[in-house]
């Protein structure tokens, strides 16, 4: 594909099944579906342990995306939707998942999923979604104690990074690393509006700024916005990041520098936090039905 026709914003879609697990041996099989504004995720757990998952772009119709992401997670396992004991939906499009038994907010699911991914020491969760950013305080069981959310603009979100990635023609998986290739941090661009940030970035490029410096300015603007949110909710160790932007080293490194707190390293893909949390809630709900809780 030529550079002119490349879609630099397009991130990789993928799925995985744990090869050493057999759903036929599980007592409880549940699933969580996280239909986000930009990305959708499905997670299947066996007796509380992650078995399979899928991650794909959210389509124009949430119901269709829900079926696609679920079927992809099930692919090759021999499992069918009717084999699932309970399904919980979460995320932006959670009310549009036809086969979900229950819906739970993404705030609760991300806290629960972060607890599973990072461990019980987690107290502050930063979820950078496609079109919003959430700062969540939780206890040692992954229960939400307080939270704040900013969803007024795509600035400081995954969608904002997609717009910027296309602008400077660097693949979104690499833009964070590129932003660190500067000898000195430049002043940030606007952090109040993604349109203003884009306009300022275009102006800087026309002034002759290299892409690395403009990328640094854009990432700094995102970090400023995120830190403002975290400061308001209160940051307590241990601190973690969930969502696709958690894998952006330009954001994670600058947050560590500015906060003086190093985010924990995930053992599982942090983009799955919402779906895993939903699947764990589904497991708990089914246990309650069986009288096990």
C-alpha positions as YAML, in Angstrom:
chain: A
units: angstrom
residues:
- id: 1
  name: UNK
  ca: [0.00, 0.00, 0.00]
- id: 2
  name: UNK
  ca: [1.39, 3.45, -0.87]
- id: 3
  name: UNK
  ca: [1.94, 6.09, 1.79]
- id: 4
  name: UNK
  ca: [-0.76, 8.22, 0.18]
- id: 5
  name: UNK
  ca: [-3.43, 5.54, 0.65]
- id: 6
  name: UNK
  ca: [-2.25, 4.27, 4.06]
- id: 7
  name: UNK
  ca: [-4.54, 4.65, 7.04]
- id: 8
  name: UNK
  ca: [-2.04, 5.54, 9.75]
- id: 9
  name: UNK
  ca: [-4.73, 5.64, 12.43]
- id: 10
  name: UNK
  ca: [-5.79, 2.02, 11.87]
- id: 11
  name: UNK
  ca: [-4.64, -0.19, 14.74]
- id: 12
  name: UNK
  ca: [-4.33, -3.96, 14.57]
- id: 13
  name: UNK
  ca: [-7.32, -6.19, 15.31]
- id: 14
  name: UNK
  ca: [-6.55, -9.52, 16.94]
- id: 15
  name: UNK
  ca: [-7.78, -12.52, 18.93]
- id: 16
  name: UNK
  ca: [-6.26, -15.22, 21.13]
- id: 17
  name: UNK
  ca: [-7.19, -18.50, 22.84]
- id: 18
  name: UNK
  ca: [-5.20, -19.90, 25.75]
- id: 19
  name: UNK
  ca: [-3.91, -23.24, 24.38]
- id: 20
  name: UNK
  ca: [-3.62, -24.98, 27.76]
- id: 21
  name: UNK
  ca: [-7.26, -24.52, 28.81]
- id: 22
  name: UNK
  ca: [-10.30, -26.69, 27.99]
- id: 23
  name: UNK
  ca: [-13.73, -25.16, 28.34]
- id: 24
  name: UNK
  ca: [-15.28, -28.63, 28.51]
- id: 25
  name: UNK
  ca: [-13.63, -29.05, 31.92]
- id: 26
  name: UNK
  ca: [-14.95, -25.74, 33.29]
- id: 27
  name: UNK
  ca: [-17.88, -25.50, 35.70]
- id: 28
  name: UNK
  ca: [-18.76, -21.93, 34.80]
- id: 29
  name: UNK
  ca: [-18.20, -20.32, 31.37]
- id: 30
  name: UNK
  ca: [-18.99, -16.60, 31.11]
- id: 31
  name: UNK
  ca: [-18.25, -13.71, 28.79]
- id: 32
  name: UNK
  ca: [-17.90, -9.95, 28.87]
- id: 33
  name: UNK
  ca: [-18.51, -7.70, 25.86]
- id: 34
  name: UNK
  ca: [-17.14, -4.16, 25.87]
- id: 35
  name: UNK
  ca: [-18.58, -2.12, 23.00]
- id: 36
  name: UNK
  ca: [-16.52, 1.06, 23.06]
- id: 37
  name: UNK
  ca: [-16.95, 4.16, 20.92]
- id: 38
  name: UNK
  ca: [-13.85, 3.21, 18.88]
- id: 39
  name: UNK
  ca: [-12.88, -0.38, 19.80]
- id: 40
  name: UNK
  ca: [-14.87, -3.43, 20.89]
- id: 41
  name: UNK
  ca: [-13.57, -6.32, 22.98]
- id: 42
  name: UNK
  ca: [-14.88, -9.74, 24.01]
- id: 43
  name: UNK
  ca: [-13.44, -11.84, 26.84]
- id: 44
  name: UNK
  ca: [-14.38, -15.40, 27.78]
- id: 45
  name: UNK
  ca: [-13.44, -16.75, 31.20]
- id: 46
  name: UNK
  ca: [-13.53, -20.29, 32.56]
- id: 47
  name: UNK
  ca: [-14.10, -20.50, 36.32]
- id: 48
  name: UNK
  ca: [-12.79, -16.97, 36.70]
- id: 49
  name: UNK
  ca: [-9.71, -17.33, 34.45]
- id: 50
  name: UNK
  ca: [-9.23, -15.68, 31.05]
- id: 51
  name: UNK
  ca: [-9.60, -18.23, 28.24]
- id: 52
  name: UNK
  ca: [-10.12, -16.34, 24.97]
- id: 53
  name: UNK
  ca: [-10.52, -12.80, 23.72]
- id: 54
  name: UNK
  ca: [-10.87, -10.64, 20.63]
- id: 55
  name: UNK
  ca: [-10.33, -6.95, 19.85]
- id: 56
  name: UNK
  ca: [-11.78, -5.16, 16.82]
- id: 57
  name: UNK
  ca: [-12.90, -1.80, 15.53]
- id: 58
  name: UNK
  ca: [-16.45, -0.79, 16.52]
- id: 59
  name: UNK
  ca: [-18.68, -0.66, 13.45]
- id: 60
  name: UNK
  ca: [-21.57, 1.64, 12.66]
- id: 61
  name: UNK
  ca: [-24.14, -0.68, 14.27]
- id: 62
  name: UNK
  ca: [-23.39, -1.79, 17.84]
- id: 63
  name: UNK
  ca: [-25.57, -4.91, 17.60]
- id: 64
  name: UNK
  ca: [-23.63, -6.19, 14.58]
- id: 65
  name: UNK
  ca: [-20.29, -5.41, 16.23]
- id: 66
  name: UNK
  ca: [-21.36, -7.31, 19.36]
- id: 67
  name: UNK
  ca: [-22.05, -10.46, 17.35]
- id: 68
  name: UNK
  ca: [-18.83, -10.11, 15.33]
- id: 69
  name: UNK
  ca: [-16.51, -9.58, 18.28]
- id: 70
  name: UNK
  ca: [-18.17, -12.39, 20.25]
- id: 71
  name: UNK
  ca: [-18.05, -14.86, 17.36]
- id: 72
  name: UNK
  ca: [-14.40, -14.01, 16.72]
- id: 73
  name: UNK
  ca: [-13.50, -14.69, 20.35]
- id: 74
  name: UNK
  ca: [-15.31, -18.05, 20.11]
- id: 75
  name: UNK
  ca: [-13.67, -18.96, 16.79]
- id: 76
  name: UNK
  ca: [-11.87, -22.29, 16.84]
- id: 77
  name: UNK
  ca: [-12.83, -23.10, 20.44]
- id: 78
  name: UNK
  ca: [-15.90, -25.22, 19.76]
- id: 79
  name: UNK
  ca: [-17.81, -22.95, 22.12]
- id: 80
  name: UNK
  ca: [-21.10, -21.38, 21.03]
- id: 81
  name: UNK
  ca: [-22.98, -18.47, 22.52]
- id: 82
  name: UNK
  ca: [-25.56, -20.89, 23.96]
- id: 83
  name: UNK
  ca: [-22.77, -22.61, 25.94]
- id: 84
  name: UNK
  ca: [-22.13, -19.42, 27.92]
- id: 85
  name: UNK
  ca: [-23.76, -19.44, 31.34]
- id: 86
  name: UNK
  ca: [-23.88, -15.65, 31.63]
- id: 87
  name: UNK
  ca: [-22.93, -12.64, 29.46]
- id: 88
  name: UNK
  ca: [-22.46, -9.09, 30.74]
- id: 89
  name: UNK
  ca: [-22.24, -6.09, 28.43]
- id: 90
  name: UNK
  ca: [-20.39, -2.86, 29.13]
- id: 91
  name: UNK
  ca: [-19.05, 0.20, 27.33]
- id: 92
  name: UNK
  ca: [-20.50, 2.91, 25.16]
- id: 93
  name: UNK
  ca: [-22.84, 0.50, 23.31]
- id: 94
  name: UNK
  ca: [-23.69, -1.87, 26.17]
- id: 95
  name: UNK
  ca: [-27.45, -1.42, 25.82]
- id: 96
  name: UNK
  ca: [-27.22, -2.71, 22.23]
- id: 97
  name: UNK
  ca: [-25.87, -6.20, 22.94]
- id: 98
  name: UNK
  ca: [-28.82, -8.52, 22.15]
- id: 99
  name: UNK
  ca: [-27.43, -11.61, 23.90]
- id: 100
  name: UNK
  ca: [-26.23, -9.92, 27.13]
- id: 101
  name: UNK
  ca: [-28.02, -11.05, 30.30]
- id: 102
  name: UNK
  ca: [-27.10, -7.83, 32.10]
- id: 103
  name: UNK
  ca: [-25.30, -4.53, 31.51]
- id: 104
  name: UNK
  ca: [-22.84, -2.90, 33.92]
- id: 105
  name: UNK
  ca: [-21.10, 0.46, 33.59]
- id: 106
  name: UNK
  ca: [-17.61, 0.62, 32.14]
- id: 107
  name: UNK
  ca: [-16.42, 2.38, 35.32]
- id: 108
  name: UNK
  ca: [-17.18, -0.70, 37.45]
- id: 109
  name: UNK
  ca: [-15.92, -3.12, 34.79]
- id: 110
  name: UNK
  ca: [-12.61, -1.33, 34.25]
- id: 111
  name: UNK
  ca: [-11.92, -1.24, 37.98]
- id: 112
  name: UNK
  ca: [-12.70, -4.96, 38.28]
- id: 113
  name: UNK
  ca: [-10.72, -5.81, 35.15]
- id: 114
  name: UNK
  ca: [-7.73, -3.73, 36.26]
- id: 115
  name: UNK
  ca: [-7.75, -5.61, 39.55]
- id: 116
  name: UNK
  ca: [-7.57, -8.90, 37.59]
- id: 117
  name: UNK
  ca: [-4.85, -7.71, 35.19]
- id: 118
  name: UNK
  ca: [-2.60, -5.87, 37.63]
- id: 119
  name: UNK
  ca: [-3.41, -7.40, 41.02]
- id: 120
  name: UNK
  ca: [-5.07, -6.38, 44.31]
- id: 121
  name: UNK
  ca: [-2.64, -3.54, 45.07]
- id: 122
  name: UNK
  ca: [-4.31, -1.32, 42.43]
- id: 123
  name: UNK
  ca: [-5.94, 1.79, 43.89]
- id: 124
  name: UNK
  ca: [-6.03, 4.27, 40.97]
- id: 125
  name: UNK
  ca: [-7.09, 3.32, 37.45]
- id: 126
  name: UNK
  ca: [-6.72, 5.61, 34.45]
- id: 127
  name: UNK
  ca: [-8.79, 4.42, 31.51]
- id: 128
  name: UNK
  ca: [-8.09, 6.29, 28.28]
- id: 129
  name: UNK
  ca: [-10.90, 5.30, 25.95]
- id: 130
  name: UNK
  ca: [-11.70, 6.18, 22.37]
- id: 131
  name: UNK
  ca: [-13.70, 9.30, 23.20]
- id: 132
  name: UNK
  ca: [-13.42, 9.78, 26.95]
- id: 133
  name: UNK
  ca: [-10.96, 9.51, 29.80]
- id: 134
  name: UNK
  ca: [-11.81, 8.12, 33.24]
- id: 135
  name: UNK
  ca: [-9.93, 8.34, 36.54]
- id: 136
  name: UNK
  ca: [-11.14, 5.69, 39.00]
- id: 137
  name: UNK
  ca: [-10.29, 5.04, 42.66]
- id: 138
  name: UNK
  ca: [-10.91, 1.47, 43.83]
- id: 139
  name: UNK
  ca: [-10.35, -0.79, 46.84]
- id: 140
  name: UNK
  ca: [-8.41, -4.06, 47.15]
- id: 141
  name: UNK
  ca: [-11.30, -6.01, 45.62]
- id: 142
  name: UNK
  ca: [-11.62, -3.81, 42.54]
- id: 143
  name: UNK
  ca: [-14.75, -2.04, 43.83]
- id: 144
  name: UNK
  ca: [-15.16, 1.58, 42.73]
- id: 145
  name: UNK
  ca: [-14.79, 4.12, 45.53]
- id: 146
  name: UNK
  ca: [-14.90, 7.30, 43.42]
- id: 147
  name: UNK
  ca: [-14.34, 8.41, 39.83]
- id: 148
  name: UNK
  ca: [-14.27, 11.35, 37.43]
- id: 149
  name: UNK
  ca: [-14.77, 11.28, 33.68]
- id: 150
  name: UNK
  ca: [-13.99, 13.74, 30.93]
- id: 151
  name: UNK
  ca: [-15.99, 13.17, 27.75]
- id: 152
  name: UNK
  ca: [-16.45, 16.71, 26.43]
- id: 153
  name: UNK
  ca: [-13.90, 16.42, 23.67]
- id: 154
  name: UNK
  ca: [-11.69, 13.83, 21.95]
- id: 155
  name: UNK
  ca: [-8.59, 15.71, 23.14]
- id: 156
  name: UNK
  ca: [-6.75, 13.43, 25.54]
- id: 157
  name: UNK
  ca: [-8.35, 10.26, 24.11]
- id: 158
  name: UNK
  ca: [-7.60, 7.46, 21.69]
- id: 159
  name: UNK
  ca: [-9.59, 9.08, 18.91]
- id: 160
  name: UNK
  ca: [-7.53, 12.25, 19.27]
- id: 161
  name: UNK
  ca: [-4.37, 10.18, 18.81]
- id: 162
  name: UNK
  ca: [-5.85, 8.59, 15.69]
- id: 163
  name: UNK
  ca: [-6.48, 12.04, 14.19]
- id: 164
  name: UNK
  ca: [-2.94, 13.14, 15.03]
- id: 165
  name: UNK
  ca: [-1.37, 9.92, 13.73]
- id: 166
  name: UNK
  ca: [-3.02, 10.45, 10.34]
- id: 167
  name: UNK
  ca: [-1.96, 14.09, 10.34]
- id: 168
  name: UNK
  ca: [1.77, 13.41, 10.73]
- id: 169
  name: UNK
  ca: [1.59, 10.14, 8.75]
- id: 170
  name: UNK
  ca: [3.07, 7.87, 11.39]
- id: 171
  name: UNK
  ca: [1.34, 4.57, 12.33]
- id: 172
  name: UNK
  ca: [-0.54, 4.88, 15.60]
- id: 173
  name: UNK
  ca: [1.43, 2.00, 17.16]
- id: 174
  name: UNK
  ca: [4.65, 4.00, 16.64]
- id: 175
  name: UNK
  ca: [3.60, 7.58, 17.32]
- id: 176
  name: UNK
  ca: [4.25, 7.40, 21.07]
- id: 177
  name: UNK
  ca: [7.80, 6.15, 20.58]
- id: 178
  name: UNK
  ca: [8.43, 8.82, 17.93]
- id: 179
  name: UNK
  ca: [7.27, 11.53, 20.37]
- id: 180
  name: UNK
  ca: [10.12, 10.62, 22.73]
- id: 181
  name: UNK
  ca: [12.81, 11.25, 20.09]
- id: 182
  name: UNK
  ca: [13.41, 14.84, 21.20]
- id: 183
  name: UNK
  ca: [16.32, 16.30, 23.17]
- id: 184
  name: UNK
  ca: [14.07, 18.76, 24.99]
- id: 185
  name: UNK
  ca: [10.31, 18.80, 25.56]
- id: 186
  name: UNK
  ca: [8.53, 21.57, 23.58]
- id: 187
  name: UNK
  ca: [5.55, 23.57, 24.84]
- id: 188
  name: UNK
  ca: [2.31, 21.56, 24.51]
- id: 189
  name: UNK
  ca: [-0.33, 22.34, 21.91]
- id: 190
  name: UNK
  ca: [-3.91, 23.06, 22.97]
- id: 191
  name: UNK
  ca: [-5.38, 20.46, 25.34]
- id: 192
  name: UNK
  ca: [-8.92, 21.80, 25.31]
- id: 193
  name: UNK
  ca: [-10.04, 20.69, 21.85]
- id: 194
  name: UNK
  ca: [-8.79, 18.13, 19.35]
- id: 195
  name: UNK
  ca: [-9.64, 20.51, 16.46]
- id: 196
  name: UNK
  ca: [-7.52, 23.28, 17.99]
- id: 197
  name: UNK
  ca: [-4.73, 20.79, 18.74]
- id: 198
  name: UNK
  ca: [-4.75, 19.59, 15.14]
- id: 199
  name: UNK
  ca: [-4.73, 23.17, 13.79]
- id: 200
  name: UNK
  ca: [-1.80, 24.08, 16.03]
- id: 201
  name: UNK
  ca: [0.06, 20.94, 14.98]
- id: 202
  name: UNK
  ca: [-0.43, 21.80, 11.30]
- id: 203
  name: UNK
  ca: [0.90, 25.31, 11.94]
- id: 204
  name: UNK
  ca: [3.99, 23.92, 13.71]
- id: 205
  name: UNK
  ca: [4.69, 21.54, 10.83]
- id: 206
  name: UNK
  ca: [4.45, 24.45, 8.37]
- id: 207
  name: UNK
  ca: [6.91, 26.38, 10.55]
- id: 208
  name: UNK
  ca: [9.40, 23.58, 9.98]
- id: 209
  name: UNK
  ca: [9.09, 21.65, 13.24]
- id: 210
  name: UNK
  ca: [10.10, 18.00, 12.76]
- id: 211
  name: UNK
  ca: [7.39, 15.37, 13.26]
- id: 212
  name: UNK
  ca: [9.06, 14.14, 16.46]
- id: 213
  name: UNK
  ca: [8.82, 17.59, 18.08]
- id: 214
  name: UNK
  ca: [5.20, 18.10, 17.02]
- id: 215
  name: UNK
  ca: [4.36, 14.63, 18.33]
- id: 216
  name: UNK
  ca: [5.99, 15.52, 21.66]
- id: 217
  name: UNK
  ca: [3.91, 18.73, 21.87]
- id: 218
  name: UNK
  ca: [0.72, 16.78, 21.14]
- id: 219
  name: UNK
  ca: [1.49, 14.07, 23.72]
- id: 220
  name: UNK
  ca: [2.31, 16.68, 26.34]
- id: 221
  name: UNK
  ca: [-1.07, 18.30, 25.78]
- id: 222
  name: UNK
  ca: [-2.76, 14.92, 26.34]
- id: 223
  name: UNK
  ca: [-0.73, 14.31, 29.48]
- id: 224
  name: UNK
  ca: [-1.61, 17.75, 30.90]
- id: 225
  name: UNK
  ca: [-5.31, 17.02, 30.42]
- id: 226
  name: UNK
  ca: [-5.01, 13.54, 31.95]
- id: 227
  name: UNK
  ca: [-3.04, 14.78, 34.98]
- id: 228
  name: UNK
  ca: [-5.67, 17.44, 35.65]
- id: 229
  name: UNK
  ca: [-8.31, 14.68, 35.81]
- id: 230
  name: UNK
  ca: [-6.15, 12.42, 38.00]
- id: 231
  name: UNK
  ca: [-5.35, 15.26, 40.39]
- id: 232
  name: UNK
  ca: [-9.02, 15.99, 40.89]
- id: 233
  name: UNK
  ca: [-9.90, 12.37, 41.74]
- id: 234
  name: UNK
  ca: [-6.72, 11.91, 43.82]
- id: 235
  name: UNK
  ca: [-3.86, 9.58, 42.91]
- id: 236
  name: UNK
  ca: [-3.06, 6.72, 45.24]
- id: 237
  name: UNK
  ca: [-0.58, 3.89, 44.61]
- id: 238
  name: UNK
  ca: [-0.67, 1.53, 42.96]
- id: 239
  name: UNK
  ca: [-1.49, 3.38, 39.73]
- id: 240
  name: UNK
  ca: [-2.36, 1.64, 36.44]
- id: 241
  name: UNK
  ca: [-3.51, 2.52, 32.94]
- id: 242
  name: UNK
  ca: [-6.14, 0.63, 30.96]
- id: 243
  name: UNK
  ca: [-7.42, 0.98, 27.40]
- id: 244
  name: UNK
  ca: [-5.50, 0.95, 24.13]
- id: 245
  name: UNK
  ca: [-3.58, 4.15, 24.94]
- id: 246
  name: UNK
  ca: [-1.96, 2.28, 27.86]
- id: 247
  name: UNK
  ca: [0.36, 0.82, 25.20]
- id: 248
  name: UNK
  ca: [1.49, 4.29, 24.06]
- id: 249
  name: UNK
  ca: [4.96, 4.71, 25.58]
- id: 250
  name: UNK
  ca: [4.91, 8.46, 24.93]
- id: 251
  name: UNK
  ca: [1.91, 8.89, 27.25]
- id: 252
  name: UNK
  ca: [3.00, 6.35, 29.89]
- id: 253
  name: UNK
  ca: [6.55, 7.71, 30.16]
- id: 254
  name: UNK
  ca: [5.43, 11.32, 30.52]
- id: 255
  name: UNK
  ca: [2.81, 10.44, 33.10]
- id: 256
  name: UNK
  ca: [5.49, 8.70, 35.16]
- id: 257
  name: UNK
  ca: [7.81, 11.72, 34.85]
- id: 258
  name: UNK
  ca: [5.17, 14.30, 35.74]
- id: 259
  name: UNK
  ca: [3.42, 12.34, 38.49]
- id: 260
  name: UNK
  ca: [6.52, 10.80, 40.02]
- id: 261
  name: UNK
  ca: [4.65, 7.48, 40.05]
- id: 262
  name: UNK
  ca: [5.52, 4.58, 37.75]
- id: 263
  name: UNK
  ca: [2.41, 2.79, 36.44]
- id: 264
  name: UNK
  ca: [2.43, -0.96, 37.06]
- id: 265
  name: UNK
  ca: [3.37, -3.16, 34.10]
- id: 266
  name: UNK
  ca: [0.46, -5.34, 32.88]
- id: 267
  name: UNK
  ca: [0.73, -9.10, 32.49]
- id: 268
  name: UNK
  ca: [-2.26, -9.07, 30.13]
- id: 269
  name: UNK
  ca: [-3.34, -6.68, 27.39]
- id: 270
  name: UNK
  ca: [-4.75, -3.60, 29.22]
- id: 271
  name: UNK
  ca: [-7.22, -2.92, 26.41]
- id: 272
  name: UNK
  ca: [-9.17, -5.94, 27.71]
- id: 273
  name: UNK
  ca: [-9.86, -4.50, 31.18]
- id: 274
  name: UNK
  ca: [-13.50, -3.61, 30.53]
- id: 275
  name: UNK
  ca: [-14.36, -6.92, 28.85]
- id: 276
  name: UNK
  ca: [-12.55, -8.96, 31.51]
- id: 277
  name: UNK
  ca: [-14.30, -7.03, 34.27]
- id: 278
  name: UNK
  ca: [-17.66, -7.66, 32.61]
- id: 279
  name: UNK
  ca: [-16.88, -11.38, 32.30]
- id: 280
  name: UNK
  ca: [-15.91, -11.53, 35.99]
- id: 281
  name: UNK
  ca: [-19.17, -9.84, 36.96]
- id: 282
  name: UNK
  ca: [-20.97, -12.42, 34.81]
- id: 283
  name: UNK
  ca: [-19.17, -15.20, 36.69]
- id: 284
  name: UNK
  ca: [-20.19, -13.72, 40.05]
- id: 285
  name: UNK
  ca: [-23.80, -13.32, 38.93]
- id: 286
  name: UNK
  ca: [-23.98, -16.95, 37.84]
- id: 287
  name: UNK
  ca: [-22.41, -18.14, 41.09]
- id: 288
  name: UNK
  ca: [-25.09, -16.17, 42.94]
- id: 289
  name: UNK
  ca: [-27.79, -17.89, 40.87]
- id: 290
  name: UNK
  ca: [-26.31, -21.24, 41.90]
- id: 291
  name: UNK
  ca: [-26.27, -20.21, 45.55]
- id: 292
  name: UNK
  ca: [-22.47, -20.25, 45.67]
- id: 293
  name: UNK
  ca: [-22.31, -16.63, 46.92]
...
